[in-house]
Amino acid sequence: MTTDDTTRVPDEAWDAKVKAILKAELKRKGVTYAQLVDKLAAVGVKETEPNIRNKIARGKFTAVFMMQVLTAIGAKEVRLD
């Protein structure tokens, strides 16, 4: 990214991108939000299904949460496109 405002990517675009990436990985692994609650609990992360649904729907979550989810579902690679 550059600091030139004419080429600046809006935050909403980044939110949509990370949301799409995480949803795609969940779909690839065939993991529902309900199943994700259990998988996260297995790696020591307490989340509720509504909380997960809201975080992902907004596309606003920490890198830590994303790594916890990817670890919990056994993702070894992430597709960025």
Beta strands, then each sheet from edge to edge (+ up, - down):
end
